[in-house]
C-alpha cells in the first residue's frame, strides 16, 4: 500500500509541513528509515536522530525540526503512528468457509472462516466475519462475536462469551477451571467444581499463552477494550474494568476486582479478593497485597506503597550502610560524653 501525506492527514488530522504529495509505503524508526518511509518521534530523547534520518517524512509534535523533507505535526505522535501503522498493515482477510477437516456441531455464520482441524462444539455460535485458525477448540455453548479472530491453537472452554472484534493469540486458554480446592482432614485436596463462565467484552486482545479461568460460582468478567499481554494468569471470578492494559507475566489471583483504565506492569502480582480503583498504574514487579482505593501510580514489593513514597523510602535504603556508620559514630561520641 502507498499513501500520500495529504491522504493521511485528510483521514487522521494533523498538519503537513512540506510536500503533501510525499508518498509513504512503510512505517520505520528514525534510525532505520529510508526513502518512502514514515518515521515518528514520540520520545524527546531521540530528537537528535532527526538530523540524520533518511525518512521521507516524520510524525512529531510541533514545532517541526529544521532540515526535514516533510513532517506531520500532531499533539500525540505515538497514537498517530499507531493509526497510520494499522492503515498500512491491514490484517489479511481469509476467504469465508469451513475447512473440510473441521468438525462443526454449532452454528457458523456464512462469512466466517474456519481453519483446518477446528472443533466447534454443540450449541456454539460463530458470528459474521469471525476467523478461527487451525487447531482451535471451541467448546459447547460458546458465543463468538462478529469479526473476532482466533490464532492457531486457541482453546475456548464451554459457556464462554466473546464479544466483537476481539483478537486471541496462539496458545491462549479461556475458561479452564479455576484453582478451587478444599482441604480434607487427612490433608487431601477436594476439588470444587467451577461452574461459572468467562464473559469477554468487545475489542479485547488476549496474548499468546495467557490463561483466563472460569468463575467458581459467578463469572470471570473482562470488560470492553481490555488488552492482555502474553503469559498472563487471570484467576477465577476476577473482574477487569474497561480499557485496562496489562504487560506480560502478570498474575491476578481469584476474585480480585480491577477498575477501568488501569495499567499493570510486567511480572506484577495482585492477590485475591482485592479491589483496585479506576485509573491505577501498578509498576512492573510490584506485589499488591491490599486494596488500592485511589487513582495513582504504585510501586514496590514488600510492602508496596504510593509511588512517590516508595521512591523516597528506596532512596534511603541505598544509604543504610552510611547511616549505620554515622549512628555508631554518634553512639561512641555519646558514650564518651557520658563518661566525662
C-alpha positions as CSV (number, residue, x, y, z in Angstrom):
1,X,0.0,0.0,0.0
2,X,1.2,3.5,-0.9
3,X,-0.3,6.6,0.8
4,X,0.4,10.3,0.4
5,X,0.8,12.6,3.3
6,X,-2.3,14.6,2.3
7,X,-4.4,11.4,2.3
8,X,-3.2,10.5,5.8
9,X,-3.9,14.0,7.2
10,X,-7.3,14.1,5.5
11,X,-8.3,10.9,7.4
12,X,-6.4,11.3,10.7
13,X,-5.9,15.0,11.1
14,X,-2.7,16.8,11.9
15,X,-0.7,19.5,10.0
16,X,1.6,18.9,7.0
17,X,4.9,20.5,6.8
18,X,6.5,20.1,3.3
19,X,5.0,18.4,0.3
20,X,1.6,16.9,0.8
21,X,2.1,14.5,-2.2
22,X,5.0,12.8,-0.5
23,X,4.5,9.0,-0.9
24,X,4.7,6.7,2.0
25,X,4.7,2.9,1.9
26,X,6.1,1.8,5.3
27,X,6.5,2.9,8.9
28,X,10.1,2.8,10.2
29,X,12.2,4.1,13.1
30,X,14.1,7.3,12.7
31,X,17.4,5.4,12.8
32,X,16.5,2.8,10.1
33,X,14.1,4.8,7.9
34,X,14.8,5.3,4.2
35,X,13.1,6.8,1.1
36,X,9.4,6.1,1.2
37,X,9.3,5.5,4.9
38,X,7.3,7.4,7.5
39,X,9.2,7.7,10.8
40,X,7.9,9.0,14.2
41,X,9.3,10.9,17.1
42,X,7.4,10.1,20.3
43,X,10.3,10.2,22.9
44,X,12.2,13.5,23.0
45,X,15.4,11.7,23.9
46,X,15.6,10.5,20.3
47,X,15.3,14.1,18.8
48,X,18.9,14.1,17.9
49,X,18.2,11.4,15.3
50,X,16.1,13.9,13.3
51,X,19.4,15.4,12.0
52,X,20.5,12.1,10.4
53,X,17.2,10.3,9.5
54,X,16.6,9.5,5.8
55,X,12.8,9.2,6.3
56,X,10.6,10.7,3.7
57,X,8.5,12.3,6.5
58,X,8.3,12.3,10.3
59,X,5.3,12.2,12.6
60,X,6.2,14.5,15.5
61,X,4.8,17.1,17.9
62,X,5.1,20.7,16.9
63,X,7.2,22.6,16.1
64,X,8.8,20.9,13.1
65,X,12.5,20.4,13.1
66,X,14.7,22.1,10.6
67,X,16.1,20.1,7.7
68,X,13.3,17.5,7.4
69,X,11.9,16.7,4.0
70,X,8.4,16.6,5.3
71,X,6.5,16.2,8.6
72,X,3.1,15.6,10.1
73,X,2.6,17.6,13.2
74,X,0.3,16.2,15.9
75,X,0.0,16.6,19.7
76,X,0.1,12.8,20.1
77,X,2.7,11.4,17.7
78,X,2.7,7.8,19.2
79,X,-1.0,7.5,18.8
80,X,-0.9,8.9,15.3
81,X,1.8,6.4,14.4
82,X,-0.3,3.5,15.7
83,X,-3.2,4.6,13.5
84,X,-1.1,5.0,10.4
85,X,0.6,1.6,11.1
86,X,-2.9,0.0,11.2
87,X,-3.8,1.6,7.9
88,X,-0.6,0.4,6.2
89,X,-0.7,-3.1,7.6
90,X,-4.3,-4.4,7.5
91,X,-4.9,-7.9,8.7
92,X,-5.3,-10.5,5.9
93,X,-8.9,-11.5,5.3
94,X,-9.1,-15.2,4.6
95,X,-11.9,-16.5,2.3
96,X,-15.1,-17.4,4.2
97,X,-15.9,-21.1,4.6
98,X,-15.3,-24.2,6.7
99,X,-12.2,-26.3,6.0
100,X,-13.1,-29.9,5.2
101,X,-11.2,-31.2,8.2
102,X,-13.1,-29.0,10.7
103,X,-15.8,-30.6,12.9
104,X,-18.7,-28.1,13.3
105,X,-21.5,-29.0,15.7
106,X,-22.7,-25.5,16.3
107,X,-23.8,-22.6,14.1
108,X,-21.3,-20.7,11.9
109,X,-22.1,-17.5,10.0
110,X,-21.7,-17.7,6.2
111,X,-19.0,-15.0,6.2
112,X,-16.9,-16.7,8.9
113,X,-13.6,-18.6,8.2
114,X,-13.0,-21.9,10.0
115,X,-9.5,-23.4,9.5
116,X,-8.1,-26.9,9.5
117,X,-8.8,-29.3,12.4
118,X,-11.0,-26.8,14.2
119,X,-13.7,-28.2,16.5
120,X,-16.9,-26.1,17.1
121,X,-18.9,-27.7,19.9
122,X,-22.7,-28.2,20.1
123,X,-24.7,-25.0,20.7
124,X,-21.7,-22.7,19.9
125,X,-22.4,-19.7,17.7
126,X,-19.8,-18.1,15.5
127,X,-20.6,-14.6,14.3
128,X,-20.2,-12.8,11.0
129,X,-16.6,-12.3,9.7
130,X,-15.1,-14.4,12.5
131,X,-11.7,-16.0,11.7
132,X,-10.7,-19.2,13.6
133,X,-7.3,-20.5,12.6
134,X,-6.1,-24.1,12.6
135,X,-6.5,-26.5,15.6
136,X,-8.7,-24.3,17.7
137,X,-11.1,-25.9,20.1
138,X,-14.4,-24.0,20.7
139,X,-16.5,-25.7,23.4
140,X,-20.2,-26.3,23.7
141,X,-22.3,-23.2,24.0
142,X,-19.5,-20.7,23.3
143,X,-20.5,-17.4,21.6
144,X,-18.0,-15.5,19.5
145,X,-19.0,-12.0,18.3
146,X,-18.6,-10.6,14.8
147,X,-15.1,-10.0,13.3
148,X,-13.2,-11.6,16.2
149,X,-10.1,-13.5,15.4
150,X,-8.5,-16.6,17.0
151,X,-5.0,-17.5,16.0
152,X,-4.0,-21.2,15.8
153,X,-4.2,-23.5,18.8
154,X,-6.6,-21.4,21.0
155,X,-8.9,-23.3,23.4
156,X,-12.2,-21.7,24.4
157,X,-14.0,-23.8,27.0
158,X,-17.7,-24.3,27.2
159,X,-20.0,-21.4,28.0
160,X,-17.5,-18.6,27.3
161,X,-18.9,-15.5,25.6
162,X,-16.5,-13.5,23.5
163,X,-17.5,-10.0,22.1
164,X,-17.0,-8.4,18.7
165,X,-13.6,-7.6,17.2
166,X,-11.6,-9.5,19.7
167,X,-8.1,-10.9,19.0
168,X,-6.8,-14.0,20.8
169,X,-3.3,-15.2,20.1
170,X,-1.9,-18.7,19.9
171,X,-1.9,-20.9,23.0
172,X,-4.4,-18.9,25.0
173,X,-6.8,-20.8,27.1
174,X,-10.1,-19.2,28.1
175,X,-12.5,-20.8,30.5
176,X,-10.4,-23.5,32.1
177,X,-11.2,-24.4,35.7
178,X,-10.1,-22.0,38.4
179,X,-7.8,-23.2,41.2
180,X,-10.5,-24.2,43.7
181,X,-9.9,-26.9,46.3
182,X,-10.9,-27.6,49.9
183,X,-8.6,-29.5,52.2
184,X,-9.8,-32.6,53.9
185,X,-8.9,-33.6,57.5
186,X,-6.3,-36.1,56.2
187,X,-4.6,-33.4,54.1
188,X,-6.0,-34.4,50.8
189,X,-7.5,-31.8,48.4
190,X,-11.1,-31.9,47.3
191,X,-11.9,-30.2,44.0
192,X,-14.6,-27.6,44.0
193,X,-16.5,-27.6,40.7
194,X,-16.0,-24.4,38.7
195,X,-19.5,-23.7,37.3
196,X,-19.2,-20.1,36.3
197,X,-18.3,-18.7,32.9
198,X,-15.9,-16.2,31.3
199,X,-17.5,-13.1,29.8
200,X,-15.3,-11.0,27.5
201,X,-16.4,-7.7,26.0
202,X,-15.8,-6.1,22.6
203,X,-12.3,-5.1,21.3
204,X,-10.4,-7.2,23.8
205,X,-6.9,-8.6,22.9
206,X,-5.5,-11.6,24.7
207,X,-1.8,-12.5,24.3
208,X,-0.2,-15.8,23.5
209,X,-0.2,-18.3,26.3
210,X,-2.5,-16.3,28.5
211,X,-5.0,-18.1,30.6
212,X,-8.3,-16.9,31.9
213,X,-10.1,-19.1,34.4
214,X,-13.8,-19.6,34.5
215,X,-15.7,-18.4,37.6
216,X,-16.3,-20.8,40.5
217,X,-19.9,-19.7,41.1
218,X,-20.2,-16.3,39.4
219,X,-18.4,-15.3,36.2
220,X,-15.0,-14.0,35.3
221,X,-15.5,-10.7,33.5
222,X,-13.2,-8.9,31.1
223,X,-14.7,-5.6,30.0
224,X,-14.6,-3.8,26.7
225,X,-11.2,-2.7,25.3
226,X,-9.0,-4.7,27.8
227,X,-5.5,-5.5,26.4
228,X,-3.7,-8.5,28.0
229,X,-0.1,-9.3,27.0
230,X,1.4,-12.8,26.7
231,X,1.6,-15.3,29.6
232,X,-0.8,-13.6,32.0
233,X,-2.8,-15.6,34.5
234,X,-6.3,-14.4,35.4
235,X,-7.9,-16.3,38.2
236,X,-11.5,-17.3,38.7
237,X,-14.1,-14.6,39.4
238,X,-11.7,-11.8,38.5
239,X,-13.2,-8.7,37.1
240,X,-11.1,-6.3,34.9
241,X,-12.6,-2.9,34.0
242,X,-12.9,-1.4,30.6
243,X,-9.7,-0.3,28.7
244,X,-7.3,-1.6,31.3
245,X,-4.0,-3.0,30.0
246,X,-1.5,-5.5,31.4
247,X,2.0,-6.5,30.4
248,X,3.5,-10.0,30.3
249,X,3.6,-12.4,33.2
250,X,1.1,-10.5,35.4
251,X,-0.7,-12.8,37.9
252,X,-4.1,-12.0,39.3
253,X,-5.5,-14.2,42.0
254,X,-9.1,-15.2,42.3
255,X,-11.9,-12.7,42.9
256,X,-9.7,-9.6,42.5
257,X,-11.6,-6.6,41.1
258,X,-9.6,-4.2,38.9
259,X,-11.0,-0.9,37.8
260,X,-11.2,0.8,34.4
261,X,-8.3,2.3,32.6
262,X,-5.7,0.7,34.9
263,X,-2.3,-0.4,33.7
264,X,-0.2,-3.2,35.3
265,X,3.5,-3.6,34.5
266,X,5.1,-6.9,33.7
267,X,5.5,-9.5,36.4
268,X,3.3,-7.7,38.9
269,X,1.2,-9.8,41.2
270,X,-2.3,-8.9,42.5
271,X,-3.5,-11.0,45.4
272,X,-7.1,-12.4,45.6
273,X,-10.2,-10.6,46.7
274,X,-8.6,-7.1,46.4
275,X,-10.2,-4.1,44.9
276,X,-8.2,-1.8,42.6
277,X,-9.7,1.7,41.9
278,X,-10.1,3.1,38.4
279,X,-7.0,4.8,36.8
280,X,-4.4,3.0,38.9
281,X,-1.0,2.3,37.5
282,X,0.9,-0.7,39.0
283,X,4.6,-0.7,38.2
284,X,6.4,-3.8,36.9
285,X,7.3,-6.4,39.6
286,X,5.0,-4.9,42.2
287,X,3.4,-7.2,44.8
288,X,-0.1,-5.8,45.6
289,X,-1.2,-7.2,49.0
290,X,-4.0,-4.8,49.9
291,X,-6.7,-2.9,48.0
292,X,-6.0,0.4,46.3
293,X,-8.7,3.0,46.9
294,X,-7.3,6.0,45.0
295,X,-6.0,6.5,41.4
296,X,-2.2,6.9,41.0
297,X,1.0,5.0,40.4
298,X,2.1,2.3,42.9
299,X,5.4,0.6,43.1
300,X,7.4,-1.8,45.2
301,X,7.3,-5.3,46.6
302,X,7.3,-5.7,50.3
303,X,5.4,-3.6,51.1
304,X,4.1,-1.7,48.1
305,X,3.4,2.0,48.6
306,X,2.2,5.0,46.7
307,X,4.9,5.5,44.0
308,X,6.3,8.8,45.5
309,X,6.5,7.3,49.0
310,X,8.2,4.2,47.6
311,X,10.8,6.3,45.7
312,X,11.7,8.3,48.9
313,X,12.0,5.1,51.0
314,X,14.1,3.3,48.4
315,X,16.5,6.3,48.2
316,X,17.0,6.0,52.0
317,X,17.6,2.2,51.7
318,X,20.6,2.8,49.4
319,X,22.3,4.8,52.2
320,X,21.6,2.4,55.0
321,X,25.3,1.4,55.4
322,X,26.4,5.0,55.6
323,X,23.6,5.8,58.1
324,X,24.6,2.9,60.2
325,X,28.2,4.1,60.3
326,X,27.0,7.6,61.4
327,X,24.8,6.1,64.1
328,X,27.7,4.1,65.5
329,X,29.9,7.1,65.5
330,X,27.3,9.2,67.3
331,X,26.8,6.4,69.9
332,X,30.6,6.4,70.5
333,X,30.6,10.1,71.0
334,X,27.6,10.0,73.3
335,X,29.3,7.3,75.4
336,X,32.4,9.3,75.6
337,X,30.5,12.4,76.8
338,X,28.6,10.4,79.4
339,X,32.0,9.2,80.9
340,X,33.1,12.8,81.5
